[in-house]
Amino acid sequence: MIAIAVDAMGGDRAPGAVVEGSVLAAADLDVEVLLVGRKDVVESEVARYPSRRATLKIIPASQAVAMDESPSAALRKKDSSMKVAFELLKRREVQAVVSAGNSGAVMATGMFVLGNLPHVERPAILVVVPTVTRAAVIIDAGANVDCKPRHLVQFALMGSVYAERVLGISRPRVGVLSNGEEEGKGNDLTRAASDQLAGGPLNYIGYVEGRDICSGKLDVVVCDGFTGNVTLKTMEGVANFIVSVLKDAFQKSTLSRLGYLLSRKSLREAYARLDHTEYGGAPLLGLDGVAIIAHGGSGPKEIKNAIRVAKEAVLHDVNHHIAEVLEELTDKTADKFPGKIWRRVKSKIETLAEKPDPEGEEREDKSGGEG
């Protein structure tokens, strides 16, 4: 049975919603849940579910990371529920970590305790979103505010592996999010990343616009964390707006209420497709271990689905395949792809690496949370 450590103190509604979601997951998903947090507080919440007490294990941690706490402050807490959960994963006592806590702190703590996969410079948040045909992914959705072109290339590779292994999409179509489809659009970052991806092994289709994300035109949307996070929050807001408008419309008259009764099954299915809570948490790809970041305001349903996403990532061995792909591209590409193409890509990467950053090299290490 897959064991998953859950940060019981992470999130706006912790520990109550986190414990309830963990109870639901333990009952329905065939997983072992280890709740990490202040023992007395977590025990009192677990006591509300006497029939499930035997299936939940409590791991004590004396500290909690606040939602507004900086990543550096979080790292100074040696016995936080977040850090203890990652240490369980490092010791292989669990196969994944789930936290609805401060995403910047989750990323920093995960990198500090686990480190990154080989050849991964920066982990990235991946979010699954609905489209008119099937699910697609956005990467990065908030982990890295300032990026280099090579980071976007790595995001594209990791997103493609996830789309193929977990979502079952053969040869995922990859696009760089920009302000237009023409080659001359975008900025220095998107143009350089697009140039590298165009010469690589992925199924790269070029620039895409925001309106293309849910069109079914592509499967992997690549962007820096600032752009991705704004895009994701905008999509969530629009989805909530649509649901609200429809609810109001069906309450306007007796005839409209009747219309709702006749079509409620289809409407509920449509609402479910728009409901971001159905898609669970966001994998933090690139860490040397499976980590899932749930929304800070997660309720029990979201926590349960985040645990489901963690289980899926473990079962599909996503990290192994990401490491394998990056290793091939780094050391064995000449055997897998035409040498001329690889030399072209390698030359561009080296050239960009040597080019000074006009904004100052101190920006290199900046990263931001999803919020």
The 8 nearest C-alpha neighbors of each residue, nearest first, counted from 0:
[[1, 30, 2, 31, 29, 3, 94, 310],
 [0, 2, 30, 31, 94, 3, 310, 93],
 [3, 1, 31, 93, 94, 32, 30, 0],
 [4, 2, 95, 32, 93, 96, 94, 33],
 [5, 3, 33, 96, 84, 32, 34, 95],
 [6, 4, 97, 34, 7, 96, 98, 35],
 [5, 7, 98, 35, 9, 8, 81, 80],
 [6, 8, 14, 35, 36, 34, 5, 9],
 [7, 9, 14, 13, 6, 36, 63, 80],
 [10, 8, 100, 99, 6, 7, 98, 13],
 [11, 9, 100, 99, 295, 13, 12, 296],
 [10, 12, 296, 295, 13, 9, 66, 297],
 [13, 11, 10, 16, 14, 296, 15, 298],
 [14, 12, 15, 10, 8, 17, 16, 11],
 [13, 15, 17, 8, 7, 16, 18, 12],
 [16, 14, 13, 18, 17, 44, 19, 12],
 [17, 15, 299, 19, 298, 18, 12, 13],
 [18, 16, 20, 14, 15, 19, 13, 7],
 [17, 19, 21, 15, 20, 16, 14, 22],
 [18, 20, 22, 16, 21, 299, 17, 15],
 [21, 299, 19, 303, 302, 23, 17, 22],
 [20, 22, 24, 18, 23, 19, 303, 25],
 [21, 23, 19, 25, 20, 24, 18, 26],
 [24, 22, 20, 26, 21, 25, 27, 303],
 [25, 23, 21, 303, 28, 27, 26, 22],
 [24, 26, 22, 30, 23, 27, 28, 29],
 [25, 27, 23, 24, 22, 28, 29, 51],
 [28, 26, 24, 25, 29, 23, 30, 22],
 [27, 29, 24, 30, 25, 26, 307, 23],
 [30, 28, 27, 25, 26, 0, 31, 24],
 [31, 29, 1, 25, 28, 0, 2, 32],
 [30, 32, 2, 1, 3, 25, 0, 33],
 [33, 31, 3, 55, 2, 4, 30, 34],
 [32, 34, 4, 56, 57, 5, 3, 55],
 [35, 33, 57, 5, 7, 58, 56, 4],
 [36, 34, 58, 6, 7, 80, 59, 57],
 [37, 35, 60, 80, 59, 7, 8, 38],
 [38, 36, 60, 61, 40, 59, 39, 41],
 [37, 39, 59, 41, 40, 42, 36, 57],
 [38, 40, 42, 41, 37, 43, 36, 59],
 [41, 39, 43, 42, 37, 38, 44, 36],
 [42, 40, 44, 38, 43, 39, 37, 45],
 [43, 41, 45, 39, 44, 40, 38, 46],
 [42, 44, 46, 40, 41, 45, 39, 47],
 [45, 43, 41, 46, 42, 47, 15, 40],
 [44, 46, 42, 47, 43, 48, 41, 52],
 [47, 45, 43, 48, 44, 49, 42, 52],
 [46, 48, 45, 44, 49, 43, 52, 42],
 [47, 49, 46, 50, 51, 45, 52, 22],
 [50, 48, 52, 51, 46, 47, 45, 53],
 [49, 51, 48, 52, 53, 54, 47, 46],
 [52, 50, 49, 54, 53, 48, 22, 55],
 [53, 51, 49, 54, 55, 50, 45, 48],
 [52, 54, 51, 55, 50, 56, 49, 48],
 [55, 53, 51, 52, 56, 25, 31, 32],
 [56, 54, 52, 32, 53, 33, 57, 51],
 [55, 57, 33, 34, 32, 58, 54, 53],
 [58, 56, 34, 33, 35, 59, 55, 38],
 [57, 59, 35, 34, 36, 33, 56, 60],
 [60, 58, 38, 36, 37, 35, 57, 61],
 [61, 59, 36, 80, 37, 78, 79, 62],
 [60, 62, 37, 78, 79, 59, 36, 63],
 [63, 61, 79, 78, 60, 80, 64, 76],
 [62, 64, 79, 80, 8, 65, 61, 81],
 [65, 63, 73, 79, 66, 68, 62, 9],
 [66, 64, 68, 67, 63, 101, 100, 9],
 [65, 67, 101, 68, 100, 64, 10, 11],
 [68, 66, 65, 69, 101, 64, 370, 70],
 [67, 69, 65, 66, 72, 73, 70, 64],
 [68, 70, 72, 71, 73, 67, 104, 103],
 [69, 71, 104, 73, 72, 103, 107, 74],
 [72, 70, 74, 73, 69, 75, 104, 107],
 [73, 71, 69, 75, 74, 70, 68, 76],
 [72, 74, 70, 71, 75, 76, 64, 104],
 [73, 75, 71, 76, 72, 108, 70, 77],
 [76, 74, 72, 73, 77, 71, 70, 78],
 [77, 75, 74, 73, 79, 78, 62, 72],
 [76, 78, 75, 79, 74, 82, 62, 83],
 [79, 77, 60, 62, 76, 61, 83, 80],
 [78, 80, 62, 63, 82, 81, 76, 60],
 [79, 81, 36, 60, 83, 35, 82, 63],
 [82, 80, 84, 79, 83, 6, 85, 105],
 [81, 83, 85, 79, 84, 80, 86, 108],
 [82, 84, 86, 80, 85, 81, 79, 78],
 [85, 83, 87, 81, 82, 86, 4, 80],
 [86, 84, 88, 82, 87, 83, 89, 109],
 [85, 87, 89, 83, 88, 84, 82, 90],
 [88, 86, 84, 90, 92, 85, 89, 93],
 [89, 87, 91, 85, 93, 86, 90, 92],
 [88, 90, 86, 91, 87, 113, 85, 112],
 [89, 91, 87, 88, 92, 86, 93, 85],
 [92, 90, 88, 93, 89, 87, 94, 86],
 [91, 93, 87, 90, 88, 94, 2, 89],
 [94, 92, 2, 88, 91, 3, 95, 87],
 [93, 95, 2, 3, 88, 91, 1, 313],
 [96, 94, 289, 3, 290, 93, 309, 88],
 [95, 97, 4, 290, 3, 5, 291, 84],
 [98, 96, 291, 5, 290, 292, 6, 4],
 [99, 97, 6, 292, 100, 9, 293, 5],
 [100, 98, 293, 10, 9, 295, 294, 292],
 [99, 101, 9, 10, 98, 295, 102, 66],
 [100, 102, 66, 104, 103, 105, 99, 295],
 [103, 101, 105, 368, 104, 369, 100, 106],
 [104, 102, 368, 106, 105, 101, 70, 367],
 [103, 105, 70, 107, 101, 102, 106, 108],
 [106, 104, 102, 108, 103, 107, 109, 101],
 [105, 107, 109, 103, 104, 108, 110, 102],
 [108, 106, 104, 110, 109, 105, 70, 111],
 [109, 107, 111, 105, 110, 106, 104, 112],
 [108, 110, 106, 112, 111, 107, 113, 105],
 [109, 111, 114, 107, 113, 108, 112, 106],
 [112, 110, 108, 109, 114, 113, 107, 74],
 [111, 113, 109, 110, 108, 114, 85, 86],
 [114, 112, 110, 109, 287, 111, 89, 115],
 [113, 115, 110, 287, 111, 112, 286, 109],
 [116, 114, 286, 287, 285, 119, 110, 117],
 [115, 117, 287, 286, 119, 285, 118, 322],
 [116, 118, 119, 115, 322, 326, 325, 287],
 [119, 117, 120, 116, 325, 326, 322, 329],
 [120, 118, 117, 116, 121, 285, 115, 122],
 [119, 121, 118, 122, 150, 115, 285, 153],
 [122, 120, 119, 123, 285, 150, 115, 143],
 [121, 123, 285, 284, 286, 283, 120, 119],
 [124, 122, 139, 284, 142, 283, 125, 121],
 [123, 125, 283, 139, 140, 142, 282, 138],
 [124, 126, 138, 281, 282, 137, 139, 140],
 [127, 125, 281, 137, 136, 128, 140, 124],
 [126, 128, 136, 135, 134, 278, 137, 125],
 [127, 129, 135, 134, 136, 126, 130, 137],
 [130, 128, 134, 135, 213, 133, 272, 127],
 [131, 129, 213, 132, 133, 215, 134, 214],
 [130, 132, 215, 214, 213, 133, 129, 134],
 [133, 131, 215, 130, 134, 214, 129, 213],
 [134, 132, 130, 131, 129, 135, 215, 218],
 [133, 135, 129, 130, 128, 127, 136, 132],
 [136, 134, 218, 128, 127, 219, 129, 133],
 [137, 135, 127, 219, 126, 128, 220, 218],
 [136, 138, 220, 126, 125, 219, 139, 221],
 [139, 137, 125, 221, 140, 124, 220, 154],
 [138, 140, 224, 124, 123, 223, 141, 227],
 [141, 139, 227, 228, 224, 124, 138, 125],
 [140, 142, 224, 369, 228, 368, 139, 143],
 [141, 143, 368, 367, 224, 123, 124, 369],
 [144, 142, 366, 224, 367, 145, 141, 223],
 [143, 145, 225, 224, 366, 367, 223, 146],
 [146, 144, 143, 365, 366, 223, 362, 363],
 [147, 145, 223, 150, 143, 144, 148, 151],
 [146, 148, 150, 149, 188, 151, 145, 363],
 [149, 147, 192, 151, 150, 188, 191, 152],
 [148, 150, 152, 151, 147, 153, 192, 348],
 [151, 149, 153, 147, 152, 148, 146, 154],
 [150, 152, 154, 148, 153, 149, 155, 192],
 [153, 151, 149, 155, 150, 154, 192, 156],
 [152, 154, 156, 150, 155, 151, 157, 149],
 [155, 153, 151, 157, 152, 156, 158, 150],
 [156, 154, 152, 158, 153, 157, 221, 159],
 [155, 157, 153, 159, 154, 158, 160, 152],
 [158, 156, 154, 160, 159, 155, 321, 153],
 [159, 157, 155, 161, 160, 156, 154, 162],
 [160, 158, 162, 156, 157, 161, 171, 155],
 [159, 161, 163, 157, 158, 162, 164, 321],
 [160, 162, 158, 164, 163, 159, 165, 157],
 [163, 161, 166, 159, 160, 165, 168, 164],
 [162, 164, 168, 167, 160, 161, 169, 166],
 [163, 165, 161, 167, 162, 160, 166, 315],
 [166, 164, 161, 167, 162, 163, 315, 312],
 [167, 165, 162, 168, 163, 164, 161, 134],
 [166, 168, 163, 164, 165, 169, 162, 161],
 [169, 167, 163, 166, 162, 171, 170, 164],
 [168, 170, 163, 171, 167, 162, 164, 172],
 [169, 171, 168, 202, 172, 163, 201, 159],
 [172, 170, 218, 169, 168, 159, 173, 202],
 [171, 173, 217, 218, 202, 203, 219, 204],
 [174, 172, 219, 203, 204, 202, 218, 217],
 [173, 175, 205, 220, 206, 204, 207, 203],
 [176, 174, 221, 206, 207, 220, 222, 177],
 [177, 175, 207, 208, 222, 206, 221, 220],
 [178, 176, 185, 208, 179, 207, 206, 175],
 [179, 177, 185, 208, 184, 180, 176, 207],
 [178, 180, 177, 184, 181, 208, 207, 206],
 [179, 181, 206, 207, 182, 208, 184, 177],
 [180, 182, 183, 184, 179, 206, 185, 205],
 [183, 181, 184, 180, 206, 190, 185, 205],
 [182, 184, 181, 185, 190, 180, 179, 186],
 [185, 183, 182, 181, 179, 178, 186, 180],
 [184, 186, 177, 189, 178, 190, 183, 187],
 [185, 187, 188, 189, 190, 184, 177, 191],
 [186, 188, 190, 189, 191, 185, 192, 148],
 [189, 187, 186, 191, 148, 190, 192, 147],
 [188, 190, 192, 186, 191, 185, 187, 193],
 [191, 189, 193, 187, 192, 188, 186, 194],
 [190, 192, 194, 193, 188, 189, 148, 187],
 [193, 191, 148, 189, 195, 194, 190, 188],
 [194, 192, 196, 190, 195, 191, 189, 197],
 [193, 195, 191, 197, 192, 196, 190, 198],
 [196, 194, 192, 193, 197, 198, 344, 191],
 [195, 197, 199, 193, 198, 194, 192, 203],
 [198, 196, 194, 195, 199, 193, 203, 205],
 [199, 197, 196, 195, 344, 340, 194, 200],
 [198, 200, 196, 197, 201, 195, 344, 340],
 [199, 201, 202, 198, 336, 196, 203, 197],
 [202, 200, 203, 199, 196, 173, 156, 170],
 [203, 201, 172, 173, 171, 170, 204, 200],
 [202, 204, 173, 201, 205, 172, 174, 197],
 [203, 205, 174, 173, 172, 202, 206, 197],
 [206, 204, 174, 203, 175, 207, 193, 180],
 [205, 207, 180, 175, 174, 176, 177, 179],
 [208, 206, 176, 180, 174, 175, 177, 211],
 [209, 207, 211, 210, 177, 176, 179, 178],
 [208, 210, 211, 212, 207, 176, 177, 230],
 [209, 211, 208, 212, 213, 214, 207, 216],
 [212, 210, 214, 209, 208, 213, 207, 216],
 [211, 213, 210, 214, 209, 217, 215, 220],
 [212, 214, 130, 215, 211, 131, 129, 210],
 [215, 213, 211, 216, 212, 131, 130, 210],
 [214, 216, 132, 130, 217, 131, 213, 133],
 [217, 215, 214, 211, 218, 212, 213, 172],
 [216, 218, 172, 215, 219, 173, 174, 212],
 [217, 219, 135, 172, 171, 173, 136, 220],
 [220, 218, 173, 136, 135, 137, 217, 172],
 [219, 221, 137, 174, 175, 136, 173, 138],
 [220, 222, 175, 138, 155, 176, 174, 137],
 [223, 221, 176, 139, 227, 175, 138, 226],
 [222, 224, 139, 226, 225, 146, 227, 144],
 [223, 225, 141, 143, 144, 139, 227, 140],
 [226, 224, 144, 228, 227, 223, 141, 229],
 [227, 225, 229, 224, 228, 223, 230, 222],
 [228, 226, 140, 224, 230, 225, 229, 139],
 [227, 229, 140, 141, 231, 225, 230, 226],
 [230, 228, 232, 226, 231, 227, 233, 225],
 [231, 229, 227, 233, 228, 232, 226, 234],
 [230, 232, 228, 234, 233, 229, 227, 235],
 [231, 233, 235, 229, 234, 230, 228, 236],
 [234, 232, 236, 230, 231, 235, 229, 237],
 [233, 235, 231, 237, 236, 232, 238, 230],
 [236, 234, 232, 238, 233, 237, 239, 231],
 [235, 237, 233, 239, 234, 238, 240, 232],
 [236, 238, 240, 234, 239, 235, 233, 241],
 [239, 237, 235, 241, 240, 236, 273, 234],
 [240, 238, 242, 236, 237, 241, 243, 235],
 [239, 241, 237, 243, 238, 242, 236, 244],
 [242, 240, 244, 238, 243, 239, 237, 245],
 [241, 243, 239, 245, 240, 244, 246, 238],
 [242, 244, 240, 246, 241, 245, 239, 247],
 [245, 243, 241, 247, 246, 242, 240, 248],
 [246, 244, 248, 242, 247, 243, 241, 249],
 [247, 245, 243, 249, 248, 244, 242, 250],
 [246, 248, 244, 250, 245, 249, 243, 251],
 [249, 247, 245, 246, 250, 251, 244, 255],
 [248, 250, 255, 256, 246, 247, 251, 259],
 [249, 251, 247, 248, 252, 256, 255, 246],
 [252, 250, 248, 249, 255, 247, 253, 256],
 [253, 251, 255, 254, 250, 256, 249, 248],
 [252, 254, 256, 255, 257, 251, 250, 258],
 [253, 255, 257, 252, 256, 258, 251, 249],
 [254, 256, 258, 249, 252, 257, 253, 259],
 [257, 255, 259, 253, 249, 258, 254, 250],
 [256, 258, 254, 260, 255, 259, 253, 261],
 [257, 259, 255, 261, 256, 260, 254, 262],
 [258, 260, 256, 262, 257, 263, 261, 249],
 [261, 259, 257, 263, 258, 262, 256, 264],
 [262, 260, 258, 259, 263, 257, 264, 256],
 [261, 263, 259, 260, 265, 264, 266, 258],
 [264, 262, 266, 260, 259, 265, 267, 261],
 [265, 263, 267, 266, 262, 268, 261, 260],
 [266, 264, 268, 267, 263, 262, 269, 270],
 [265, 267, 263, 269, 268, 264, 270, 262],
 [268, 266, 270, 264, 269, 265, 263, 271],
 [267, 269, 271, 265, 266, 270, 264, 272],
 [268, 270, 266, 272, 267, 271, 265, 273],
 [271, 269, 267, 273, 272, 268, 274, 266],
 [270, 272, 274, 268, 269, 273, 267, 277],
 [273, 271, 269, 270, 274, 268, 129, 277],
 [272, 274, 270, 271, 238, 275, 269, 129],
 [275, 273, 271, 276, 272, 277, 270, 238],
 [274, 276, 277, 278, 273, 235, 279, 128],
 [275, 277, 301, 274, 278, 279, 300, 304],
 [278, 276, 275, 279, 274, 304, 271, 301],
 [277, 279, 276, 275, 127, 280, 304, 128],
 [280, 278, 304, 305, 301, 277, 276, 308],
 [279, 281, 305, 293, 292, 291, 308, 282],
 [280, 282, 292, 126, 291, 125, 124, 293],
 [283, 281, 291, 125, 284, 124, 290, 292],
 [284, 282, 124, 123, 290, 291, 122, 281],
 [285, 283, 122, 123, 282, 286, 124, 157],
 [284, 286, 122, 116, 115, 119, 287, 123],
 [287, 285, 115, 288, 116, 284, 122, 114],
 [288, 286, 116, 115, 113, 114, 285, 289],
 [287, 289, 286, 290, 95, 113, 318, 88],
 [288, 290, 95, 96, 291, 309, 94, 313],
 [291, 289, 96, 283, 95, 282, 97, 288],
 [290, 292, 282, 97, 281, 280, 283, 309],
 [293, 291, 281, 98, 280, 99, 97, 282],
 [292, 294, 280, 99, 98, 305, 281, 295],
 [293, 295, 297, 296, 99, 292, 280, 10],
 [294, 296, 10, 99, 297, 11, 100, 293],
 [297, 295, 11, 294, 10, 12, 298, 99],
 [298, 296, 294, 301, 295, 302, 293, 299],
 [297, 299, 16, 301, 300, 302, 296, 12],
 [20, 300, 298, 16, 302, 19, 301, 17],
 [301, 299, 303, 302, 298, 20, 304, 276],
 [300, 302, 304, 276, 297, 303, 298, 299],
 [303, 301, 20, 305, 299, 304, 300, 17],
 [302, 304, 20, 24, 300, 306, 301, 305],
 [305, 303, 279, 307, 301, 306, 302, 308],
 [306, 304, 280, 279, 302, 308, 307, 303],
 [305, 307, 309, 303, 304, 308, 310, 302],
 [306, 308, 304, 310, 305, 309, 311, 303],
 [309, 307, 305, 311, 306, 310, 279, 304],
 [310, 308, 306, 312, 307, 311, 291, 95],
 [309, 311, 307, 313, 308, 312, 314, 306],
 [312, 310, 308, 314, 313, 309, 315, 307],
 [313, 311, 309, 315, 310, 314, 317, 316],
 [312, 314, 316, 310, 311, 315, 309, 317],
 [315, 313, 311, 316, 312, 310, 317, 309],
 [314, 316, 312, 317, 313, 311, 164, 165],
 [317, 315, 313, 314, 319, 318, 312, 320],
 [318, 316, 320, 315, 319, 312, 321, 161],
 [319, 317, 321, 320, 316, 322, 288, 287],
 [320, 318, 322, 317, 321, 316, 323, 324],
 [319, 321, 323, 317, 322, 318, 324, 316],
 [322, 320, 318, 324, 323, 319, 157, 160],
 [323, 321, 319, 325, 320, 324, 326, 318],
 [322, 324, 320, 326, 321, 325, 319, 327],
 [325, 323, 327, 321, 326, 322, 320, 328],
 [324, 326, 328, 322, 327, 323, 329, 321],
 [327, 325, 329, 323, 324, 328, 330, 322],
 [328, 326, 331, 324, 325, 329, 330, 332],
 [327, 329, 332, 325, 326, 330, 331, 324],
 [330, 328, 326, 327, 325, 331, 332, 118],
 [331, 329, 327, 326, 328, 332, 333, 325],
 [332, 330, 327, 333, 334, 328, 329, 335],
 [331, 333, 328, 335, 334, 327, 336, 330],
 [332, 334, 338, 331, 335, 336, 337, 341],
 [335, 333, 332, 331, 336, 337, 338, 327],
 [334, 336, 332, 333, 331, 337, 327, 328],
 [335, 337, 333, 332, 334, 338, 341, 340],
 [338, 336, 339, 340, 333, 341, 335, 334],
 [337, 339, 333, 341, 340, 342, 336, 332],
 [338, 340, 342, 337, 341, 343, 336, 333],
 [341, 339, 343, 338, 342, 337, 198, 344],
 [340, 342, 344, 338, 343, 339, 345, 337],
 [343, 341, 345, 339, 344, 340, 346, 338],
 [342, 344, 340, 346, 341, 345, 339, 347],
 [345, 343, 341, 347, 346, 342, 195, 198],
 [346, 344, 342, 348, 347, 343, 341, 349],
 [345, 347, 349, 343, 344, 348, 342, 350],
 [346, 348, 350, 344, 345, 349, 351, 343],
 [349, 347, 345, 351, 350, 346, 352, 344],
 [350, 348, 352, 346, 347, 351, 345, 353],
 [349, 351, 347, 353, 352, 348, 346, 354],
 [352, 350, 354, 348, 353, 349, 347, 148],
 [351, 353, 349, 350, 354, 348, 355, 149],
 [352, 354, 350, 351, 355, 349, 348, 356],
 [353, 355, 351, 352, 350, 356, 349, 357],
 [356, 354, 357, 353, 360, 359, 352, 351],
 [355, 357, 359, 358, 360, 354, 362, 363],
 [358, 356, 359, 355, 360, 354, 362, 361],
 [359, 357, 356, 360, 362, 361, 355, 363],
 [360, 358, 356, 361, 357, 362, 355, 363],
 [359, 361, 362, 363, 356, 358, 355, 357],
 [360, 362, 363, 359, 364, 365, 358, 356],
 [363, 361, 360, 365, 364, 359, 145, 358],
 [364, 362, 361, 360, 365, 145, 146, 147],
 [363, 365, 362, 366, 361, 145, 360, 146],
 [366, 364, 362, 363, 145, 367, 144, 143],
 [367, 365, 143, 144, 142, 145, 364, 368],
 [366, 368, 144, 143, 142, 103, 141, 369],
 [369, 367, 103, 142, 102, 370, 141, 366],
 [370, 368, 141, 102, 142, 228, 140, 367],
 [369, 368, 102, 101, 295, 141, 103, 228]]
